[in-house]
Amino acid sequence: MSDSQSPEESEAEHDASPAPNHREAQEAALDAVEPVRLLEGEDEDTMYVDDAVHWTKVYAELLDFKASLLTVAEQRLPSMDDDAEAEVRETDLKVLKAEAARFERRLEFWRERIRELNANSVTDPQ
């Protein structure tokens, strides 16, 4: 830590992950908007209601997070320089909206899966 840095600045600098390289950034961007990508550990064929409930909660949180980022980004647009605003509209907002749409689809999938599993448990004599 340098004499001019506060302990908090030094700690934040230490805790921050390094910026991704170009290839990592490209892969992350493509993964983020891949419509059918599942999260690690996500099993669409689960037979357990608890699993479906878990993934419903996960996707609800992710969707809420993206919605809050979109709100902040859209609120900031009017105060931005025209060139900066254009860049945000053409990149950031498009990616955030695509991610939010994917999370919305996954959330709906898991809500439907809960309905299916609950219906099966009522009619399944086992």
C-alpha positions in Angstrom: 0.0 0.0 0.0 1.4 3.4 -0.9 1.4 6.3 1.5 -1.4 8.1 -0.5 -3.7 5.1 -0.6 -6.2 4.4 2.2 -6.5 0.9 3.5 -9.9 0.6 1.8 -8.5 1.6 -1.6 -5.7 -0.9 -1.2 -8.1 -3.6 -0.2 -10.5 -2.9 -3.1 -7.6 -2.9 -5.5 -6.4 -6.2 -4.1 -9.9 -7.8 -4.2 -10.8 -6.7 -7.7 -10.4 -9.4 -10.3 -8.2 -8.6 -13.2 -9.8 -7.3 -16.4 -10.5 -10.1 -18.8 -8.4 -10.3 -21.9 -10.0 -9.8 -25.3 -10.8 -13.5 -25.9 -12.2 -13.9 -22.4 -14.4 -10.8 -22.8 -15.7 -12.0 -26.2 -16.5 -15.4 -24.8 -18.2 -13.9 -21.8 -20.3 -11.6 -24.0 -21.4 -14.5 -26.2 -22.2 -16.7 -23.2 -24.2 -13.9 -21.6 -26.6 -13.6 -24.5 -26.7 -17.3 -25.6 -30.4 -18.0 -25.5 -30.2 -21.6 -24.4 -27.2 -21.5 -22.1 -27.8 -23.1 -18.7 -26.0 -22.2 -15.5 -23.5 -24.6 -14.0 -25.4 -27.3 -12.2 -28.7 -26.5 -13.8 -30.5 -29.8 -14.8 -33.7 -29.2 -16.8 -34.7 -32.8 -16.4 -34.7 -32.8 -12.6 -37.5 -34.7 -10.9 -37.2 -32.7 -7.7 -39.5 -29.8 -7.0 -36.8 -28.3 -4.6 -34.4 -28.1 -7.6 -36.9 -26.3 -9.7 -37.7 -23.9 -6.8 -34.0 -23.2 -6.4 -33.5 -22.3 -10.1 -36.7 -20.2 -10.0 -35.2 -18.2 -7.2 -31.8 -17.9 -8.9 -33.3 -16.7 -12.2 -35.7 -14.3 -10.3 -32.6 -12.7 -8.6 -30.6 -12.5 -11.9 -33.6 -10.9 -13.7 -34.0 -8.4 -10.9 -30.3 -7.6 -11.0 -30.4 -7.0 -14.8 -33.5 -4.9 -14.5 -31.8 -2.7 -11.9 -28.8 -2.3 -14.2 -31.1 -1.4 -17.1 -32.9 1.1 -15.0 -29.7 2.8 -14.0 -28.3 2.8 -17.5 -31.4 4.2 -19.0 -31.6 7.0 -16.3 -28.0 8.0 -17.1 -28.5 8.3 -20.9 -30.0 11.8 -20.9 -26.9 13.3 -19.1 -24.4 11.6 -21.4 -22.5 13.0 -24.3 -24.1 12.0 -27.6 -21.2 9.7 -28.6 -21.2 8.1 -25.1 -25.0 7.7 -25.2 -24.8 6.1 -28.7 -22.2 3.6 -27.5 -24.3 2.6 -24.5 -27.4 2.2 -26.6 -25.6 0.1 -29.3 -23.7 -2.1 -26.9 -24.5 -2.1 -23.2 -28.2 -1.8 -23.4 -28.5 -4.4 -26.1 -26.5 -6.9 -24.1 -28.3 -6.1 -20.9 -31.7 -6.5 -22.6 -30.6 -9.8 -24.2 -29.4 -11.1 -20.8 -32.7 -10.1 -19.2 -34.7 -11.8 -21.9 -32.7 -15.0 -21.4 -33.3 -14.8 -17.6 -37.0 -14.2 -18.2 -37.2 -17.3 -20.4 -35.3 -19.4 -17.9 -37.5 -18.2 -15.1 -40.6 -19.1 -17.0 -39.2 -22.5 -17.8 -38.6 -23.2 -14.1 -42.0 -21.9 -13.1 -43.5 -24.3 -15.6 -41.3 -27.1 -14.4 -42.6 -26.6 -10.9 -46.1 -26.9 -12.2 -45.3 -30.1 -14.0 -43.5 -31.7 -11.1 -46.3 -30.7 -8.7 -48.9 -32.1 -11.1 -46.9 -35.4 -11.4 -46.6 -35.8 -7.7 -50.3 -35.4 -7.2 -51.2 -38.0 -9.9 -48.2 -40.4 -9.4 -49.2 -43.1 -6.9 -45.5 -43.7 -5.9 
